[in-house]
Every structure is written in structure tokens, then in C-alpha cells.
């Protein structure tokens, strides 16, 4: 049995879509073209549904502490990660630019309630995916099929709902954290 588990941040630990939509609503609710969009209706990687903001403006959300101050976590993730970290060496592995990775590391070490979890940042300037991280013998949980496909992890789990970026994944899928814990054989 593996002793290492690698877990993505955006879309797995954090409900990033819901967080971005929350910030967008605050910033653009008085804009003349603003129309309320439910986070459940966001189905594009680039947040195309948020019509008042440019892609650059959406990208800026990821680079500010405000994102982490308003972060919406996935349901039951705190319970699940604490349970997982009791049984595995646990790593959060995330893609981002320098500022985003710094803030993720800060949030995980200072603000979150997660214990005994290490952070591995993958800078977009250097990497297109997470394949450079040696996950051999480990378990990898991500919501992006490309990251799972290029990983050398022994067990790969696609987390969460079906989106364009993971709709073609043919391997194991867990839709929520309780399902993930059951799959891992951990008491719920």
C-alpha cells in the first residue's frame, strides 16, 4: 500500500469556481452588462460565462490574498484531509504563477486547519502539468485529466463533477470527499 498521496488544490481542495464567481459578483454587480451567473453554470476553464470581466481580470483573482480570504472549500474536505493525513504522507500539489503559489503555501501553512500536509508548487513558467513530480507508488487526486494522464502515480483518481477538462477520463472518478474516503478504505 502506498504511503504518499498527492492532492490538487483548485477544484479538489478549493471550490475555485465558486470562489471566483463570488469575487466576480462583488466586483461587477453594478456593471450595466452584469447578469448573475451561478457557479454551477460555469463550464469553461477560462470562466467565459463571467461576461463583464476579461480573462486577465479573472486571472488576477488568483494572485491576491482576497481569493484566499474568501475561499470556498469543497464540502467535507477538512474532515477528509485530516483523515487522509493520519494515514498517508500528504502533499498538496498545485499549478500557479509565483504569487499564486506563494499565497497557496501561506494559506495552507497559516490559515487553513490542515495538519501535516506539505505543499508542492508547480510554476506555470516552468511546467505545463505535474508530470515532473515523482508520484511513483503513490495516489494522485486531481480534477484535470491531463495531469492524471501524465502522472506516474500508481493510483489516479479524477475528483469532482464532469467538466470539459476531465470528461474523457476513463479511470477512477470520485465525485466528493466521502466517496474518495470510501475508495481509499478510510472510515467515513
HELIX and SHEET records of a PDB file:
HELIX    1   1 UNK A   16  UNK A   28  1                                  13    
HELIX    2   2 UNK A   39  UNK A   41  5                                   3    
HELIX    3   3 UNK A   55  UNK A   61  1                                   7    
HELIX    4   4 UNK A   65  UNK A   69  1                                   5    
HELIX    5   5 UNK A   77  UNK A   87  1                                  11    
HELIX    6   6 UNK A   98  UNK A  106  1                                   9    
HELIX    7   7 UNK A  107  UNK A  111  3                                   5    
HELIX    8   8 UNK A  145  UNK A  150  1                                   6    
HELIX    9   9 UNK A  177  UNK A  183  1                                   7    
SHEET    1   A 6 UNK A 117  UNK A 123  0                                        
SHEET    2   A 6 UNK A  89  UNK A  96  1                                        
SHEET    3   A 6 UNK A   4  UNK A   8  1                                        
SHEET    4   A 6 UNK A 139  UNK A 142  1                                        
SHEET    5   A 6 UNK A 155  UNK A 159  1                                        
SHEET    6   A 6 UNK A 172  UNK A 174  1                                        
END                                                                             
